[in-house]
Each structure stands twice: as structure tokens, then as C-alpha cells.
Amino acid sequence: MSYQITSLCVNCHACMDVCPSNAICAGDGQFVITAKACTHCEGEFADAQCASICPVEGAILDQFGEAANPPGSLTGIPPQRMAELVAQGVL
């Protein structure tokens, strides 16, 4: 299974520009990863380049279907605390 881009994608183009296998292209409403072309950046980089540059938590799933940037990984705010802040109207 290749990496996948979810509906959380904001179409910033960052992933498409860094993909070494040119597996990412514009899709209907969000970018998509062509499974046959995706190499997971194995042998070229320590981390998948699309996930390493993506600014949105949960927008890219790895080959196991797990978020490459899970909630809290980019902001440093644990998901529970984020929910509390949103409920309080702070965010």
C-alpha cells in the first residue's frame, strides 16, 4: 500500500514539489498519490518527503493507514488539550 492523501489536504502543493518519484498529482479537490509510483522514499530519504513537509496533521496516511503526522505532532498540543481549547472558544 502506498501513502495516501486524505480530505484534510489544503492543496498547498508542498508535497508535490518534494516527491522524488513524482507520484503526487492534483486530483479532484485534493492531491492524490499514485500507488504504483509511490516508493515511500525508501532508499532515498529517511522519511517520506511528502509527510515531512506537509503542514496539516492527519492529511497524509502512511502505508499502514496511520497518520504520518498524527494530531499534536506538528503543533505540540496534545489532542485532548486542543479539544479543550476549542470547547473554551480559545481556538
C-alpha positions, 0 to 999 in steps of 0.5 A, a space after each residue: 500500500 502506498 501513502 495516501 492523501 486524505 480530505 484534510 489536504 489544503 492543496 498547498 502543493 508542498 508535497 508535490 514539489 518534494 516527491 522524488 518519484 513524482 507520484 503526487 498529482 492534483 486530483 479532484 479537490 485534493 492531491 492524490 498519490 499514485 500507488 504504483 509510483 509511490 516508493 515511500 522514499 525508501 532508499 532515498 530519504 529517511 522519511 517520506 518527503 511528502 509527510 515531512 513537509 506537509 503542514 496539516 496533521 492527519 492529511 497524509 496516511 502512511 502505508 499502514 493507514 496511520 497518520 504520518 503526522 498524527 494530531 499534536 505532532 506538528 503543533 505540540 498540543 496534545 489532542 485532548 488539550 486542543 479539544 479543550 481549547 476549542 470547547 473554551 472558544 480559545 481556538 
